């Protein structure tokens, strides 16, 4: 074995490809934007009533199609309010 064929101890240099950092930052920003858009859509798509007044309004809207459920919703509101 000759010394020329041995490469032990020589540091290997790794170089970052040109544009890789820019692409990585752009991809991270795009992913963050998509996540925020998704969260915004999920929050606005939720039609769940959050207050007693919204629940009573929902009960009024479904009264004609499902009177039993509307009565249960009103009872739940009145129980909650005391």
JOURVEN-V59079 format. One record per residue. N is the residue number from 0. RES is the residue in three letters. PHI is phi in whole degrees, 0 to 359 (999 if undefined). Layout:
n->N res->RES phi->PHI
n->N res->RES phi->PHI
//
This chain:
n->0 res->UNK phi->999
n->1 res->UNK phi->260
n->2 res->UNK phi->293
n->3 res->UNK phi->294
n->4 res->UNK phi->273
n->5 res->UNK phi->263
n->6 res->UNK phi->246
n->7 res->UNK phi->292
n->8 res->UNK phi->88
n->9 res->UNK phi->274
n->10 res->UNK phi->290
n->11 res->UNK phi->266
n->12 res->UNK phi->259
n->13 res->UNK phi->257
n->14 res->UNK phi->250
n->15 res->UNK phi->281
n->16 res->UNK phi->302
n->17 res->UNK phi->299
n->18 res->UNK phi->86
n->19 res->UNK phi->293
n->20 res->UNK phi->293
n->21 res->UNK phi->297
n->22 res->UNK phi->296
n->23 res->UNK phi->297
n->24 res->UNK phi->293
n->25 res->UNK phi->294
n->26 res->UNK phi->294
n->27 res->UNK phi->296
n->28 res->UNK phi->295
n->29 res->UNK phi->295
n->30 res->UNK phi->297
n->31 res->UNK phi->298
n->32 res->UNK phi->296
n->33 res->UNK phi->295
n->34 res->UNK phi->295
n->35 res->UNK phi->294
n->36 res->UNK phi->296
n->37 res->UNK phi->297
n->38 res->UNK phi->296
n->39 res->UNK phi->297
n->40 res->UNK phi->294
n->41 res->UNK phi->294
n->42 res->UNK phi->293
n->43 res->UNK phi->278
n->44 res->UNK phi->279
n->45 res->UNK phi->286
n->46 res->UNK phi->259
n->47 res->UNK phi->289
n->48 res->UNK phi->290
n->49 res->UNK phi->250
n->50 res->UNK phi->233
n->51 res->UNK phi->295
n->52 res->UNK phi->296
n->53 res->UNK phi->295
n->54 res->UNK phi->292
n->55 res->UNK phi->294
n->56 res->UNK phi->297
n->57 res->UNK phi->296
n->58 res->UNK phi->298
n->59 res->UNK phi->295
n->60 res->UNK phi->291
n->61 res->UNK phi->262
n->62 res->UNK phi->305
n->63 res->UNK phi->287
n->64 res->UNK phi->270
n->65 res->UNK phi->214
n->66 res->UNK phi->295
n->67 res->UNK phi->294
n->68 res->UNK phi->292
n->69 res->UNK phi->297
n->70 res->UNK phi->295
n->71 res->UNK phi->296
n->72 res->UNK phi->296
n->73 res->UNK phi->297
n->74 res->UNK phi->297
n->75 res->UNK phi->296
n->76 res->UNK phi->295
n->77 res->UNK phi->295
n->78 res->UNK phi->296
n->79 res->UNK phi->292
n->80 res->UNK phi->282
n->81 res->UNK phi->95
//
